[in-house]
């Protein structure tokens, strides 16, 4: 799943937590749950052409993530719970961040986070097309945004 989808899940989870540590760990678990669902990303490891497409999509996701976080942190109710929300977001995206660091540096120091991430991605053998994966991730993101909106107190 895109980082933005994971971050939205982290925000929603953190909104229902009164403790940053609990928000962090529940959001971390949500990452693995979301990545268990086939979402059209297995093709990216197949060729250099697909690697370039992945880089473009990851760049778009990063820009969208920044915009999403700006909107989230500018909201007055979120502002009151900024620490808990922040830890929820960190927990939700940490496995992908550590995976990226390992792929770039080739240093395998985050195995406790990356190995479960690789495992859940491969539990279900099939995958969606990139287009269907984008549709699925968009639907999940919209549902999470609706949940965030209705969870505002």
KEKE-3310 file (N, C-alpha, C; in steps of 0.2 Angstrom, whole numbers, plus 5000, padded with zeros to 4 digits):
npx = (5004:5002:5012:5004:4991:4994:4998:4986:4978:4986:4983:4969:4969:4976:4968:4959:4966:4973:4985:5002:5011:5003:4996:5006:5010:4998:4996:5007:5005:4993:4999:5005:4993:4986:4995:4994:4984:4981:4988:4993:5007:5017:5023:5033:5045:5050:5057:5068:5061:5049:5054:5057:5044:5039:5047:5042:5029:5031:5037:5026:5017:5024:5024:5010:5008:5015:5006:4994:4998:5000:4987:4981:4989:4986:4973:4962:4958:4966:4978:4978:4980:4993:5005:5001:4995:5006:5014:5006:5006:5020:5022:5014:5020:5033:5038:5039:5048:5059:5062:5064:5076:5085:5085:5091:5104:5109:5111:5107:5098:5086:5078:5068:5057:5056:5056:5044:5035:5039:5035:5020:5016:5017:5009:4996:4996:4993:4991:4985:4982:4992:4983:4971:4976:4978:4966:4960:4968:4965:4951:4952:4959:4950:4940:4946:4949:4936:4933:4942:4937:4924:4928:4932:4932)
npy = (4994:5012:5024:5035:5029:5020:5030:5037:5026:5025:5038:5037:5026:5031:5042:5036:5032:5035:5035:5036:5026:5014:5018:5019:5005:4998:5005:5001:4987:4988:4991:4979:4972:4979:4977:4964:4962:4960:4972:4977:4979:4969:4968:4977:4973:4966:4971:4983:4993:4992:4996:5010:5015:5012:5021:5033:5032:5031:5043:5052:5048:5051:5065:5067:5062:5071:5083:5078:5076:5089:5095:5087:5090:5103:5104:5109:5100:5089:5095:5096:5083:5080:5073:5060:5057:5058:5048:5037:5038:5037:5023:5017:5019:5015:5001:5001:5012:5007:4996:5003:5010:4999:4993:5003:5006:4993:4987:4976:4979:4981:4969:4964:4972:4972:4959:4953:4961:4958:4945:4945:4952:4941:4931:4929:4923:4928:4944:4960:4970:4984:4995:4991:4989:5003:5008:5000:5004:5018:5018:5012:5022:5033:5028:5027:5041:5045:5038:5045:5058:5056:5052:5063:5073)
npz = (5000:4998:5006:5010:5012:5022:5032:5034:5040:5052:5057:5060:5069:5079:5083:5091:5102:5118:5121:5116:5114:5113:5101:5092:5091:5088:5075:5069:5068:5060:5048:5043:5042:5032:5021:5019:5010:4993:4982:4970:4969:4967:4955:4953:4957:4946:4934:4927:4920:4927:4939:4937:4935:4948:4956:4951:4955:4969:4971:4968:4978:4990:4989:4990:5002:5010:5008:5013:5027:5030:5030:5039:5051:5052:5056:5069:5080:5078:5081:5095:5099:5094:5097:5099:5087:5079:5083:5079:5065:5062:5067:5057:5045:5046:5043:5029:5027:5033:5025:5013:5017:5019:5006:4999:5006:5007:5019:5032:5044:5050:5051:5059:5057:5043:5038:5042:5034:5021:5022:5024:5012:5003:5007:5001:4985:4972:4963:4961:4946:4941:4939:4945:4958:4961:4961:4972:4982:4982:4986:4999:5005:5004:5012:5024:5026:5028:5039:5048:5047:5053:5066:5072:5086)
capx = (5000:5005:5013:4998:4986:4996:4998:4979:4976:4989:4979:4963:4970:4979:4962:4955:4970:4975:4992:5006:5014:4998:4994:5012:5010:4992:4997:5012:5001:4989:5003:5005:4987:4985:5000:4992:4979:4985:4987:4996:5014:5022:5026:5038:5052:5051:5061:5070:5056:5044:5057:5056:5037:5038:5050:5038:5023:5033:5038:5019:5015:5028:5021:5003:5009:5016:5000:4990:5000:4999:4980:4980:4991:4983:4966:4963:4957:4972:4983:4978:4983:4998:5010:4999:4994:5013:5017:5002:5009:5027:5021:5010:5024:5040:5040:5041:5053:5065:5063:5068:5083:5088:5086:5096:5110:5110:5113:5101:5098:5079:5075:5062:5052:5056:5054:5036:5033:5040:5030:5013:5015:5018:5004:4992:5001:4991:4991:4981:4986:4994:4977:4966:4979:4977:4958:4959:4971:4961:4945:4954:4961:4944:4936:4950:4947:4929:4933:4945:4932:4918:4931:4934:4928)
capy = (5000:5018:5027:5039:5025:5018:5035:5038:5021:5027:5043:5034:5022:5036:5046:5032:5030:5040:5033:5036:5019:5010:5021:5017:4998:4996:5007:4996:4981:4989:4991:4972:4970:4982:4974:4957:4963:4961:4979:4979:4981:4964:4969:4982:4970:4961:4973:4990:4997:4993:5000:5017:5016:5012:5027:5038:5032:5033:5051:5055:5046:5055:5072:5067:5061:5078:5087:5075:5077:5096:5095:5083:5094:5110:5103:5111:5095:5085:5099:5095:5076:5079:5068:5053:5056:5058:5041:5033:5039:5034:5016:5014:5019:5012:4995:5003:5016:5003:4992:5007:5011:4992:4992:5008:5005:4986:4985:4973:4981:4981:4963:4963:4975:4971:4952:4952:4965:4954:4939:4947:4953:4935:4926:4928:4922:4932:4951:4964:4974:4991:4999:4989:4991:5010:5009:4997:5009:5024:5016:5011:5029:5037:5025:5029:5048:5046:5036:5050:5064:5055:5051:5070:5075)
capz = (5000:4998:5013:5012:5015:5029:5037:5036:5045:5058:5060:5062:5075:5085:5086:5096:5107:5123:5123:5110:5113:5110:5095:5088:5090:5084:5069:5066:5066:5054:5042:5041:5040:5025:5016:5017:5005:4987:4980:4964:4969:4966:4948:4953:4958:4941:4929:4928:4918:4933:4945:4936:4937:4955:4958:4949:4959:4976:4972:4969:4985:4995:4988:4992:5009:5013:5008:5018:5034:5032:5031:5046:5057:5053:5059:5076:5084:5078:5084:5102:5100:5089:5099:5098:5080:5076:5084:5075:5058:5062:5067:5051:5039:5048:5040:5022:5028:5035:5019:5008:5019:5018:4999:4997:5009:5007:5026:5034:5051:5052:5049:5063:5053:5035:5036:5042:5029:5015:5023:5023:5005:4999:5010:4995:4979:4967:4964:4956:4941:4944:4939:4950:4964:4962:4963:4978:4987:4983:4990:5006:5008:5005:5018:5030:5027:5030:5046:5052:5048:5058:5072:5075:5092)
cpx = (5004:5006:5007:4992:4988:4996:4990:4976:4979:4985:4973:4964:4972:4973:4959:4960:4972:4982:4996:5009:5009:4996:5000:5011:5004:4993:5002:5009:4996:4993:5003:4999:4985:4989:4998:4987:4982:4983:4991:5003:5019:5026:5032:5045:5054:5056:5063:5065:5051:5047:5056:5049:5036:5041:5045:5031:5025:5034:5031:5016:5018:5025:5014:5003:5010:5010:4995:4992:4999:4992:4979:4982:4989:4976:4967:4962:4963:4977:4983:4981:4989:5003:5007:4998:5001:5015:5013:5005:5016:5026:5018:5015:5031:5042:5042:5047:5060:5067:5066:5075:5087:5090:5091:5103:5113:5113:5106:5100:5091:5075:5068:5056:5051:5054:5047:5033:5033:5035:5023:5012:5015:5013:4999:4996:4999:4992:4986:4985:4987:4987:4972:4969:4978:4970:4957:4962:4967:4954:4947:4956:4955:4940:4940:4949:4940:4929:4937:4940:4927:4921:4933:4930:4927)
cpy = (5006:5020:5031:5035:5022:5024:5037:5033:5023:5033:5041:5030:5027:5040:5042:5029:5036:5039:5033:5029:5014:5012:5018:5009:4995:4999:5003:4989:4982:4989:4984:4970:4972:4979:4967:4957:4964:4968:4981:4981:4976:4965:4973:4979:4966:4964:4980:4995:4998:4997:5008:5019:5017:5019:5033:5038:5033:5040:5054:5054:5050:5063:5072:5066:5067:5082:5084:5076:5085:5097:5092:5088:5101:5110:5105:5105:5090:5088:5097:5088:5075:5074:5061:5052:5055:5050:5036:5033:5035:5026:5013:5014:5016:5006:4997:5008:5012:4999:4997:5008:5005:4992:4997:5007:4998:4983:4982:4974:4981:4975:4962:4967:4973:4964:4951:4956:4961:4948:4940:4949:4947:4930:4924:4928:4927:4939:4954:4968:4981:4995:4997:4990:4998:5011:5006:5002:5015:5023:5015:5018:5033:5034:5027:5037:5049:5044:5042:5056:5062:5053:5058:5071:5082)
cpz = (5000:5005:5015:5015:5022:5034:5039:5041:5052:5061:5063:5069:5081:5087:5091:5102:5112:5125:5117:5109:5110:5103:5090:5086:5086:5076:5065:5063:5060:5047:5039:5038:5033:5019:5014:5011:4998:4984:4974:4964:4968:4960:4948:4954:4952:4935:4931:4926:4924:4939:4944:4937:4944:4958:4957:4954:4967:4976:4972:4976:4990:4995:4991:5000:5013:5014:5013:5025:5035:5034:5038:5052:5057:5056:5067:5081:5084:5081:5092:5104:5095:5091:5097:5091:5077:5077:5080:5068:5058:5062:5061:5045:5040:5044:5032:5022:5029:5029:5014:5010:5018:5011:4996:4999:5009:5014:5029:5042:5054:5051:5053:5061:5046:5034:5037:5037:5022:5016:5021:5016:5001:5002:5004:4989:4974:4968:4960:4951:4944:4944:4944:4957:4966:4964:4970:4984:4988:4987:4997:5009:5009:5011:5024:5032:5030:5038:5051:5053:5053:5065:5076:5081:5093)
residu = (UNK:UNK:UNK:UNK:UNK:UNK:UNK:UNK:UNK:UNK:UNK:UNK:UNK:UNK:UNK:UNK:UNK:UNK:UNK:UNK:UNK:UNK:UNK:UNK:UNK:UNK:UNK:UNK:UNK:UNK:UNK:UNK:UNK:UNK:UNK:UNK:UNK:UNK:UNK:UNK:UNK:UNK:UNK:UNK:UNK:UNK:UNK:UNK:UNK:UNK:UNK:UNK:UNK:UNK:UNK:UNK:UNK:UNK:UNK:UNK:UNK:UNK:UNK:UNK:UNK:UNK:UNK:UNK:UNK:UNK:UNK:UNK:UNK:UNK:UNK:UNK:UNK:UNK:UNK:UNK:UNK:UNK:UNK:UNK:UNK:UNK:UNK:UNK:UNK:UNK:UNK:UNK:UNK:UNK:UNK:UNK:UNK:UNK:UNK:UNK:UNK:UNK:UNK:UNK:UNK:UNK:UNK:UNK:UNK:UNK:UNK:UNK:UNK:UNK:UNK:UNK:UNK:UNK:UNK:UNK:UNK:UNK:UNK:UNK:UNK:UNK:UNK:UNK:UNK:UNK:UNK:UNK:UNK:UNK:UNK:UNK:UNK:UNK:UNK:UNK:UNK:UNK:UNK:UNK:UNK:UNK:UNK:UNK:UNK:UNK:UNK:UNK:UNK)
# end
